[in-house]
Amino acid sequence: MALDRDRCRGRRGRLLAAALSGAAALAAPGQGVAQAPDAEQGGRSLAPLTVLVNPGVEQPAFDAPASITVIDGAVLREGQLQVDLSESLARVPGVVALNRQNHAQDLQISLRGFGARSTFGVRGIRLYVDGIPATAPDGQGQVSHFDLSSAGRLEVLRGPFSALYGNSSGGVISLFTEAGGPETVAHAATAWGSDGVQRHSTRLSGESGRLQYHLSALRFRTDGWRDHSAARRTTLNGKLGWRLSDATRLTVVGNGVDMPHVQDPLGLARAAFEADPRQAVAAATLFDTRKSVRQQQLGLVVDHRVDAGDDLKLTLYRGRRDTLQFLSIPVAVQAPPTHAGGVIDLARTYQGLDVRWTRKVRWSGMPAAVTAGLAVDQVREDRRGFENFAGPLLGGRGALRRDEDNLARNFDQYLQAEWAASRRWSLSAGVRHSTVRMRSRDRFIAPGNPDDSGRVSFSAVTPAAGAVYHLNESVNLYAAAGRGFETPTLAELSYRPGGLPGLNFGLQEATSRQWELGAKARLGRAWQLNGALFEARTRNEIVVASNTGGRSVFRNAGSTRRQGLELAADARWDPGWSIHLAATAIDASYRSGPFAGNRLPGVPRTQLFGELAWAHRPWGLQAALEWRRVGRIPVDDANGDAAAGAATANLRVSLEQAVGRWTFREFIRIDNVADKAYAGSVIVNEGNGRFFEPAPGRTWLLGASGSYRF
């Protein structure tokens, strides 16, 4: 062991010593989170481990000075479709994950109000899959390649320590693929549901000598609940791990996603939403609005134990994402020369490197860890725009109207430390320096359309610090504070207000200051309670100025404030009952500027999720009732309209049978049992007033799976 636990005084010293020695054992099979099955709690630990506060040190989430939720892979898959993060993120307080029922537009995710402005993709939140960034240097993220069917766990970090991840880190969401082994397992699953939903998946995992592997494939299709909303998606994901020696481990992760010709029904104005929520906008069918996406990426992670006190980690990755999108911008016979057209043809090539060193030391006789690292990431865009008509044909590709070569690059340096200062106190601190540079080279210059090339750079120092007071073996109290920043993305720089030529390089970065007070309690082995009081104040908030015809123009608003309360509870009791509760109350509002006093659009004031479950092990039976309520959601800065608050109930029942080496499982799920009509999400500041994206009525899903252990 790297540290002698007998020399570690106090409960916290033993915990940190165990975490540090676990981090040093890089060559052990199943490297990552070690969640031993707990028979009394159905194999789900109420105190999982996390790496999000300090990526160099694995530690119990219960002892971290931050709000962290860890969802086990079995929970992500339990009676779920397994194609959308919103299925499970509802379980996390502080997170709003709205299913748009529109696979041509990514899931809307916000953490404590950060990211709520996004009209496509994910903003203001850092995303990772197996340690590989799914957020580009400019802050634009995607989740379409997140493979829930092979996930081992999902970690969600809120609050000040997320600032240590650099640009656009209002929060962090990290997915980890399950490690293979020790047994070889082949798994196949299928599900069928309302509106032509089909999901078929297969997985193979195992261990052979020094090699661990987990390979998966998933195919999904739907006709869509709304008109003109059909979609198909094929996802491939693989994770291979080699123990090259007792001190070195190599992990290769690769994934790809293909989404051809995904239809976009567009948002609805209130009158249309109330008259027929299943309809598509007339322009959607007229122009055949749609999007095709193809993405492939490969990552390499090397963990090396230098000696008993030092570890090195190297992460390399490279990928490409191609997007072809057809918008509903009306045909303009006399379109200005600066008009970029209604077809977006975008190729993004991205790559990056992260080098991290962790040293285990003793300060004043107590265990500590220091992590230092460098990160370089780059994304390059080949962006072209075309008219969305060719002669009399609408929805086709016409003449070229835009041609750019865009680049965003960051260079970050970071330093973090953990220290068990005494029997009662443990301290965490870190700082990151980030430099983000962006430039655009205009390759489409014509009369009336001048050269729009330009460049801009941003830099920031983002510190965070926290302390935990271990009141006793069952209760931890903590406090944390930090400072973060968020740059505009390349897409948000694309258009200037008023239709003026050139890119919007006048946009400034937003800066924020956050603090958080929290308490975590474990009552025996069956109960856990978490609560957090938080506030974040932001200057130069980046908001949508207008959103028309698929184009969003952004501007800096005045200051904003997000303050609120999060509560989470887990409990189990005999015979087989369990509950999970997650509640959020947040006041997210403008504090200055033209909308001072108004609420931030896209952020509900309240959100509540509850699950009551029952399991009867002799029969292999599990049943659960889920209840979710999302409060009123303003749709624009003026707060001129809002999606009404809505409460929905879902039911799921599953059966499991073990027959020799086979395990079979069947489930049925019914969503929106009461068939309630409501808006599932909103399009913030939509220029045509088409704010509302309706949620489906009552739907059903039926599934079955089989696993064979060799």
C-alpha positions in Angstrom: 0.0 0.0 0.0 1.1 3.5 -0.8 0.3 4.7 2.8 0.3 2.8 6.1 -3.2 3.0 7.3 -2.1 2.3 10.9 -0.4 5.6 10.9 -3.4 7.5 9.7 -5.2 9.0 12.7 -8.9 9.4 12.7 -11.8 8.3 10.4 -11.0 10.7 7.6 -7.4 9.7 7.6 -8.3 6.1 7.0 -10.8 7.0 4.3 -8.3 9.1 2.4 -5.6 6.5 2.8 -7.9 3.9 1.4 -8.8 6.1 -1.5 -5.2 7.0 -2.3 -4.0 3.4 -2.1 -6.9 2.4 -4.4 -5.9 5.0 -6.9 -2.4 3.6 -6.9 -3.6 0.1 -7.8 -3.9 0.9 -11.4 -3.1 -2.6 -12.7 -5.9 -4.3 -10.8 -8.8 -5.8 -12.8 -11.9 -3.7 -13.1 -10.0 -0.4 -12.5 -12.5 2.4 -11.7 -15.3 2.5 -9.2 -15.4 -0.4 -6.8 -19.0 -0.7 -5.6 -19.3 -4.0 -3.8 -22.8 -5.5 -4.0 -24.7 -4.9 -0.7 -27.2 -7.8 -0.2 -29.2 -5.8 2.2 -29.7 -3.0 -0.3 -30.2 -5.0 -3.4 -26.7 -4.7 -4.8 -26.9 -0.8 -4.9 -24.5 1.0 -2.6 -25.7 4.2 -1.0 -22.1 5.5 -0.7 -20.4 5.0 -4.1 -17.0 6.4 -5.1 -16.4 9.4 -7.3 -13.5 11.0 -9.2 -15.1 14.2 -10.1 -13.8 16.5 -7.4 -10.2 15.6 -8.0 -9.7 13.4 -11.1 -6.4 12.1 -9.7 -8.0 10.7 -6.6 -10.9 8.3 -6.2 -12.9 9.0 -3.0 -16.3 8.3 -1.4 -18.9 10.7 -2.7 -20.2 10.9 0.8 -16.9 12.6 1.9 -16.5 15.0 -1.0 -17.1 18.7 -0.3 -19.5 19.0 -3.2 -22.9 17.9 -4.5 -22.3 14.7 -6.4 -24.8 12.1 -7.6 -23.6 8.7 -8.8 -26.2 6.6 -10.7 -25.3 2.9 -11.1 -25.5 1.4 -14.6 -28.2 -1.1 -13.4 -30.4 1.9 -12.5 -29.8 3.6 -15.9 -31.1 0.5 -17.6 -33.9 -0.6 -15.2 -37.1 -0.7 -17.3 -35.8 2.1 -19.5 -35.5 2.7 -23.3 -31.8 3.5 -22.8 -31.5 6.1 -25.6 -31.9 9.4 -23.7 -30.2 10.8 -20.6 -33.4 12.4 -19.6 -34.7 9.0 -18.6 -32.3 9.0 -15.6 -31.2 12.6 -15.0 -34.6 13.3 -13.5 -33.3 11.4 -10.4 -30.6 14.1 -9.8 -31.5 17.3 -7.9 -30.5 20.5 -9.5 -30.6 19.0 -13.0 -33.3 19.8 -15.6 -33.2 17.3 -18.5 -36.1 17.9 -20.9 -36.9 15.3 -23.6 -37.8 17.4 -26.6 -39.4 14.4 -28.5 -37.2 15.7 -31.3 -34.1 13.6 -32.1 -32.9 16.2 -34.6 -32.2 18.5 -31.7 -30.2 17.3 -28.7 -31.5 16.9 -25.2 -31.9 20.1 -23.2 -29.8 19.9 -20.0 -29.2 22.5 -17.4 -27.5 22.3 -14.0 -28.6 24.9 -11.5 -29.7 27.0 -14.4 -26.4 26.8 -16.3 -27.0 25.7 -19.9 -30.6 26.7 -20.0 -30.1 29.1 -23.0 -29.2 26.3 -25.4 -31.4 25.9 -28.4 -29.3 22.9 -29.7 -26.5 20.9 -28.2 -25.5 21.4 -24.6 -24.0 24.6 -23.3 -22.5 25.6 -19.9 -21.9 22.0 -18.8 -18.8 19.8 -19.2 -19.5 16.3 -20.6 -17.2 13.3 -20.6 -17.4 9.6 -21.7 -14.7 7.4 -20.1 -12.6 10.5 -19.4 -12.8 11.7 -23.1 -14.3 15.2 -23.4 -17.7 15.4 -25.1 -17.5 19.2 -24.8 -15.4 21.1 -27.3 -12.9 23.8 -26.3 -15.5 26.4 -27.2 -18.0 25.0 -24.8 -20.4 23.2 -27.2 -21.2 19.6 -26.1 -23.1 16.6 -27.5 -24.6 13.6 -25.8 -25.9 11.6 -28.8 -23.0 9.1 -28.4 -23.6 8.4 -24.7 -24.3 4.6 -24.6 -26.5 3.9 -21.6 -26.8 0.2 -22.5 -23.1 -0.5 -21.6 -22.7 2.1 -18.8 -21.2 1.2 -15.5 -22.1 4.5 -13.8 -23.1 8.1 -14.4 -21.6 10.9 -12.2 -23.1 14.4 -11.9 -21.2 17.2 -10.2 -22.9 20.5 -9.3 -21.5 23.5 -7.6 -18.2 25.4 -7.2 -15.8 22.5 -7.9 -17.1 22.1 -11.4 -15.1 25.3 -12.2 -11.9 23.3 -12.0 -12.9 21.7 -15.4 -12.3 25.0 -17.2 -14.5 26.7 -19.8 -18.2 26.3 -19.6 -18.2 24.2 -16.5 -21.4 25.2 -14.7 -21.6 21.5 -13.9 -20.1 18.2 -15.0 -21.7 15.0 -16.3 -19.5 12.0 -16.8 -20.4 8.5 -18.1 -18.2 5.5 -17.5 -18.5 2.3 -19.6 -18.7 -0.9 -17.5 -15.4 -2.8 -17.3 -15.4 -6.3 -18.6 -14.8 -9.4 -16.5 -14.1 -11.5 -14.7 -16.8 -13.6 -16.4 -17.5 -13.6 -20.1 -21.0 -12.5 -20.7 -23.0 -12.2 -23.9 -26.2 -10.1 -23.7 -29.0 -9.3 -26.1 -32.0 -7.1 -25.6 -35.0 -5.8 -27.5 -37.8 -3.3 -26.8 -40.9 -2.3 -28.7 -43.2 0.6 -27.9 -45.7 3.3 -28.9 -45.3 5.3 -32.1 -43.1 2.6 -33.8 -40.4 2.7 -31.1 -37.8 -0.1 -31.5 -34.6 -0.6 -29.6 -32.3 -3.6 -30.2 -28.9 -4.0 -28.5 -26.2 -6.5 -27.9 -23.1 -6.6 -25.6 -20.1 -8.8 -25.1 -17.9 -8.4 -22.1 -15.2 -10.4 -20.4 -11.6 -10.9 -19.4 -8.8 -12.9 -21.0 -5.5 -12.9 -19.3 -4.4 -9.3 -19.0 -7.2 -8.1 -21.4 -10.6 -6.8 -20.3 -13.2 -5.9 -22.9 -16.7 -4.5 -23.2 -18.2 -4.1 -26.7 -21.8 -3.0 -27.4 -24.0 -2.0 -30.3 -27.5 -0.4 -30.2 -30.1 0.3 -32.9 -33.0 2.6 -32.3 -35.8 3.8 -34.4 -39.1 5.6 -34.0 -41.9 7.0 -36.1 -42.2 9.8 -33.6 -45.2 10.9 -31.5 -45.5 14.1 -33.5 -45.9 14.4 -37.2 -42.6 14.6 -39.1 -40.4 13.4 -36.2 -39.2 10.0 -37.3 -35.6 9.1 -36.3 -33.0 6.3 -36.5 -29.8 5.9 -34.6 -27.1 3.3 -34.5 -24.5 3.5 -31.7 -21.3 1.5 -31.3 -19.2 1.6 -28.1 -16.1 -0.3 -27.1 -13.7 -0.3 -24.1 -10.5 -2.4 -24.0 -8.1 -2.5 -21.1 -4.7 -4.1 -21.0 -2.5 -4.6 -17.9 0.8 -4.1 -19.7 2.6 -4.6 -16.4 2.0 -4.5 -12.7 2.5 -0.8 -12.9 1.0 0.2 -16.2 -2.5 -0.1 -17.7 -3.6 0.9 -21.2 -7.3 1.6 -22.0 -8.7 2.1 -25.5 -12.2 3.6 -25.8 -14.0 4.1 -29.1 -17.5 4.9 -30.1 -19.5 6.0 -33.1 -23.0 7.1 -33.9 -25.0 7.4 -37.1 -28.3 9.3 -37.3 -29.4 9.6 -40.9 -32.3 11.8 -42.1 -33.7 12.6 -38.6 -36.9 14.7 -39.1 -37.4 17.9 -37.2 -41.1 18.9 -36.5 -40.1 22.4 -35.1 -41.7 24.1 -32.1 -45.3 25.2 -32.0 -46.9 28.5 -31.2 -49.3 28.4 -28.2 -52.5 28.3 -30.4 -51.2 25.4 -32.4 -49.9 23.7 -29.3 -53.3 23.9 -27.7 -55.2 22.9 -30.9 -53.2 19.9 -31.9 -49.9 19.1 -30.1 -49.0 16.2 -32.4 -48.8 18.4 -35.5 -45.7 19.7 -37.2 -45.2 23.2 -38.3 -46.3 23.6 -42.0 -42.8 24.8 -42.9 -41.3 21.6 -41.5 -43.0 19.5 -44.1 -42.7 22.1 -46.8 -38.9 22.2 -46.5 -38.5 18.7 -45.1 -36.6 20.0 -42.1 -34.1 17.3 -41.0 -30.7 16.6 -39.8 -28.1 13.8 -40.4 -25.2 13.2 -38.0 -22.3 10.9 -38.1 -19.6 10.8 -35.4 -16.6 8.6 -34.7 -14.0 9.0 -32.0 -11.1 7.1 -30.4 -9.4 7.6 -27.1 -6.3 6.2 -25.4 -5.7 6.3 -21.7 -2.4 5.2 -20.0 -2.2 4.9 -16.3 1.3 4.3 -14.8 2.3 3.9 -11.2 5.8 5.4 -11.0 6.4 4.4 -7.4 4.5 4.1 -4.1 3.8 7.8 -4.1 3.5 8.9 -7.7 1.1 8.1 -10.5 1.0 9.4 -14.1 -2.0 9.5 -16.4 -2.0 10.3 -20.1 -5.2 10.8 -22.1 -5.3 11.2 -25.9 -8.3 11.4 -28.2 -9.4 12.3 -31.7 -12.8 12.3 -33.4 -14.9 13.7 -36.2 -18.6 14.8 -36.3 -20.4 15.5 -39.5 -23.7 17.3 -39.5 -26.0 18.1 -42.5 -29.1 20.1 -41.4 -31.9 21.5 -43.5 -33.8 24.5 -42.0 -37.1 26.1 -42.7 -35.8 29.5 -43.7 -38.3 31.0 -46.2 -37.1 31.4 -49.8 -36.0 35.0 -50.3 -35.9 36.1 -53.9 -34.0 39.2 -52.9 -32.0 37.7 -50.1 -29.1 40.0 -49.0 -25.6 38.9 -50.0 -24.9 38.2 -46.3 -27.7 35.6 -46.1 -26.0 32.3 -45.1 -28.7 30.0 -46.6 -31.0 27.4 -45.1 -28.7 24.4 -45.3 -25.9 23.8 -42.8 -23.0 21.5 -43.8 -20.7 21.2 -40.9 -17.7 19.0 -40.3 -16.0 19.2 -36.9 -12.6 17.5 -36.3 -11.5 17.4 -32.7 -8.6 16.1 -30.7 -6.9 16.6 -27.4 -4.3 15.7 -24.8 -4.4 15.6 -21.0 -1.3 14.8 -18.9 -1.8 14.4 -15.1 0.6 13.7 -12.3 -0.7 12.7 -8.8 1.6 12.5 -5.7 0.6 11.0 -2.4 2.3 12.7 0.5 1.9 13.3 4.3 1.4 16.8 5.6 1.7 17.2 9.4 1.6 13.4 9.7 -1.8 13.2 7.8 -2.3 11.8 4.3 -2.7 14.2 1.4 -2.6 14.1 -2.4 -1.6 16.7 -5.0 -2.6 16.5 -8.7 -1.1 18.7 -11.4 -1.8 18.6 -15.1 -1.9 20.1 -18.5 -4.7 19.9 -21.1 -4.7 20.9 -24.7 -7.9 20.5 -26.8 -8.8 21.7 -30.3 -11.8 21.6 -32.6 -11.7 22.6 -36.3 -14.8 23.4 -38.3 -15.4 23.3 -42.0 -18.7 25.1 -42.1 -20.6 25.8 -45.3 -24.1 27.2 -45.9 -26.3 26.7 -48.9 -29.7 27.9 -50.1 -32.4 25.4 -49.0 -34.0 25.3 -52.5 -32.7 24.3 -55.9 -34.9 25.9 -58.6 -38.5 25.0 -57.7 -37.5 22.3 -55.3 -37.9 23.2 -51.6 -35.8 21.4 -49.0 -33.0 20.7 -51.4 -29.4 22.0 -51.5 -29.0 25.1 -53.7 -26.3 27.7 -54.2 -23.4 28.2 -51.8 -23.9 31.1 -49.4 -21.3 30.5 -46.7 -17.9 28.9 -46.5 -15.7 29.2 -43.4 -12.7 27.5 -41.7 -13.1 27.9 -37.9 -10.8 26.9 -35.1 -11.1 26.8 -31.3 -8.2 25.7 -29.1 -7.6 25.7 -25.3 -4.5 25.4 -23.2 -5.2 24.7 -19.5 -3.0 24.1 -16.5 -4.4 22.9 -13.2 -3.4 22.1 -9.7 -5.5 20.3 -7.0 -4.9 19.0 -3.5 -6.7 16.9 -0.9 -5.7 16.8 2.7 -7.1 15.0 5.8 -6.1 17.9 8.1 -7.4 16.3 11.3 -9.7 13.7 12.7 -12.7 16.1 12.1 -11.6 18.2 9.1 -10.6 17.5 5.5 -9.7 20.2 3.0 -9.8 20.3 -0.8 -8.6 23.1 -3.1 -7.6 23.7 -6.7 -7.0 26.3 -9.4 -7.1 26.2 -13.2 -5.7 28.6 -15.7 -7.5 28.5 -19.1 -6.8 30.2 -22.4 -9.3 29.7 -25.2 -8.5 31.1 -28.7 -10.9 31.1 -31.6 -10.5 32.3 -35.2 -12.5 32.2 -38.4 -11.3 32.4 -42.0 -13.9 33.4 -44.4 -13.7 31.7 -47.8 -16.9 33.1 -49.3 -16.3 36.7 -50.3 -18.6 38.3 -52.8 -20.0 41.8 -53.7 -21.9 42.9 -50.7 -20.5 40.1 -48.6 -17.1 41.3 -47.2 -14.4 39.2 -45.6 -15.8 38.2 -42.2 -12.5 36.6 -40.9 -11.4 37.4 -37.4 -10.0 36.1 -34.1 -10.7 36.4 -30.4 -9.1 35.0 -27.3 -10.3 34.5 -23.7 -8.4 33.6 -20.5 -9.4 33.1 -16.9 -8.1 31.7 -13.6 -10.8 29.6 -11.9 -10.1 28.6 -8.2 -12.2 26.5 -6.0 -11.9 25.4 -2.4 -13.9 23.4 0.1 -13.9 21.9 3.6 -15.7 19.0 5.2 -16.4 18.7 8.9 -17.0 15.1 9.9 -19.5 15.6 12.7 -19.5 11.8 13.4 -19.5 8.6 11.5 -22.9 9.3 10.0 -23.0 13.0 9.3 -20.7 15.3 7.2 -21.1 19.1 6.9 -19.3 20.9 4.1 -18.8 24.3 2.5 -17.3 25.2 -0.9 -16.7 28.3 -3.1 -15.3 28.9 -6.5 -15.2 31.1 -9.6 -15.9 30.0 -13.2 -16.2 31.4 -16.7 -17.9 30.6 -19.9 -17.0 31.7 -23.4 -19.4 31.9 -26.4 -19.2 28.9 -28.7 -18.3 29.1 -32.4 -21.9 28.6 -33.2 -22.9 31.5 -30.9 -20.3 33.8 -32.7 -21.8 33.0 -36.1 -24.3 35.8 -36.4 -24.3 39.5 -35.5 -27.5 41.3 -34.2 -29.5 43.1 -36.9 -28.3 40.8 -39.7 -25.1 42.8 -40.0 -22.2 41.1 -41.8 -19.3 39.5 -39.9 -19.0 37.3 -36.9 -20.2 38.3 -33.4 -16.7 38.8 -31.9 -18.2 41.4 -29.6 -19.5 38.7 -27.4 -17.7 38.6 -24.1 -17.1 35.6 -21.7 -19.5 35.3 -18.7 -17.9 35.0 -15.3 -19.5 33.5 -12.2 -18.9 33.2 -8.5 -20.5 30.3 -6.6 -20.8 29.1 -3.1 -22.5 26.1 -1.5 -23.3 24.8 2.0 -24.3 21.2 2.4 -25.0 18.2 4.7 -24.8 14.5 4.1 -26.2 11.9 6.5 -26.2 8.1 6.5 -28.6 6.5 9.0 -27.4 2.9 9.2 -27.1 1.0 6.0 -30.5 1.8 4.7 -31.0 5.6 4.7 -29.0 8.5 3.1 -30.0 12.1 3.1 -28.2 15.0 1.2 -29.0 18.6 1.2 -27.3 21.7 -0.3 -28.0 25.4 -0.3 -26.3 27.3 -3.2 -25.9 30.6 -5.0 -24.2 31.6 -8.2 -23.8 35.2 -9.4 -22.9 35.7 -13.1 -21.7 38.8 -15.0 -22.1 39.2 -18.8 -24.5 36.3 -19.0 -24.6 34.9 -22.6 -28.3 34.9 -23.6 -30.3 34.4 -26.8 -31.1 37.8 -28.5 -33.2 36.2 -31.2 -33.9 32.8 -32.6 -35.5 32.7 -36.0 -35.4 30.3 -38.9 -33.0 28.0 -37.2 -30.5 30.8 -36.5 -29.8 32.0 -33.0 -28.1 35.4 -32.3 -26.6 35.9 -28.9 -25.7 38.8 -26.7 -24.4 39.6 -23.2 -27.0 40.5 -20.7 -26.5 42.1 -17.3 -25.8 40.2 -14.1 -27.8 37.1 -13.1 -28.3 35.2 -9.8 -29.1 31.6 -9.3 -29.9 30.6 -5.7 -31.7 27.6 -4.4 -32.0 24.4 -2.4 -31.5 20.8 -3.3 -32.6 17.7 -1.4 -32.1 14.0 -2.1 -33.1 10.9 -0.1 -32.6 7.2 -0.5 -34.1 4.6 1.8 -34.7 0.8 1.9 -36.7 -1.3 4.3 -38.0 -4.8 4.6 -39.6 -6.6 2.9 -38.1 -5.2 -0.4 -39.4 -1.6 -0.3 -37.3 1.4 -1.3 -37.8 5.1 -2.1 -35.8 7.7 -3.9 -36.6 11.4 -3.7 -34.9 14.4 -5.5 -36.2 18.0 -5.0 -35.0 21.3 -6.3 -36.1 24.9 -5.7 -34.3 27.6 -7.6 -34.7 31.3 -8.1 -32.8 32.1 -11.4 -33.3 35.7 -12.4 -31.7 38.7 -14.1 -30.4 41.2 -11.5 -29.6 44.0 -14.0 -30.1 45.1 -17.6 -33.3 45.4 -19.5 -34.8 42.3 -18.0 -33.9 43.0 -14.4 -36.3 41.1 -12.1 -37.4 38.6 -14.7 -36.7 34.9 -14.4 -34.2 33.2 -16.7 -36.1 31.4 -19.5 -35.9 27.6 -19.6 -35.4 27.2 -15.8 -38.4 25.9 -13.8 -38.6 27.3 -10.2 -39.3 23.9 -8.7 -38.7 20.3 -9.7 -39.5 17.0 -7.8 -38.9 13.4 -8.6 -40.0 10.5 -6.5 -39.8 6.7 -6.9 -41.5 4.1 -4.8 -40.2 0.6 -5.6 -40.8 -3.0 -4.4 -38.9 -6.1 -5.1 -39.8 -9.7 -4.3 -36.6 -11.7 -4.9 -38.0 -15.2 -4.8 -40.1 -14.3 -7.9 -37.5 -12.1 -9.5 -40.2 -9.4 -9.5 -39.6 -5.6 -9.3 -42.2 -2.9 -9.6 -42.0 0.9 -9.3 -44.1 4.0 -9.4 -42.3 7.1 -10.6 -43.7 10.6 -10.1 -42.2 13.8 -11.6 -43.3 17.4 -11.3 -41.6 20.2 -13.2 -42.7 23.8 -12.4 -43.6 26.6 -14.8 -41.0 27.3 -17.4 -40.6 30.9 -18.8 -40.0 30.8 -22.6 -38.3 34.2 -23.1 -36.4 37.0 -21.4 -39.5 39.1 -21.2 -41.4 36.3 -19.4 -44.2 37.0 -21.8 -45.4 33.4 -21.8 -44.5 30.1 -20.1 -45.0 26.4 -20.3 -47.4 25.4 -17.4 -46.1 23.2 -14.7 -46.9 19.6 -15.1 -46.9 16.4 -13.0 -46.7 13.0 -14.5 -46.7 9.4 -13.2 -45.0 6.4 -14.7 -45.2 2.7 -14.0 -42.7 -0.1 -14.6 -42.7 -3.8 -13.8 -40.0 -6.4 -14.5 -39.4 -10.1 -14.0 -36.1 -12.0 -13.9 -35.4 -15.7 -14.2 -32.1 -17.5 -13.8 -31.8 -20.8 -15.7 -28.4 -22.4 -15.4 -25.9 -20.0 -17.1 -28.8 -18.0 -18.6 -30.5 -14.9 -17.1 -33.7 -13.7 -18.7 -35.5 -10.5 -18.0 -38.8 -9.0 -19.2 -40.3 -5.6 -18.4 -43.3 -3.3 -19.3 -43.3 0.4 -18.8 -46.1 2.9 -19.1 -45.2 6.6 -19.2 -47.7 9.5 -18.5 -50.2 7.1 -17.0 -52.9 9.8 -16.7 -52.4 10.8 -20.4 -51.7 14.4 -19.4 -51.2 17.0 -22.1 -48.3 19.3 -21.4 -45.2 20.9 -23.0 -42.1 18.7 -22.4 -39.7 21.5 -23.2 -39.4 25.0 -24.6 -37.3 26.7 -27.3 -35.9 29.8 -25.6 -36.6 33.1 -27.2 -37.8 31.5 -30.5 -38.3 34.5 -32.8 -41.5 33.3 -34.4 -43.2 32.6 -31.1 -43.0 28.8 -31.7 -41.7 28.1 -28.1 -43.4 24.9 -27.2 -42.3 21.3 -27.8 -45.2 19.0 -26.7 -44.6 15.9 -24.7 -46.4 12.7 -25.7 -49.5 11.4 -24.0 -49.7 7.9 -22.5 -47.1 5.6 -24.1 -46.0 2.0 -23.5 -42.7 0.1 -23.8 -42.3 -3.7 -23.7 -38.9 -5.3 -23.5 -37.0 -8.5 -23.0 -33.3 -9.5 -22.6 -31.2 -12.5 -22.2 -27.6 -13.0 -20.8 -25.4 -16.0 -21.0 -22.3 -16.4 -18.8 -19.6 -18.6 -20.3 
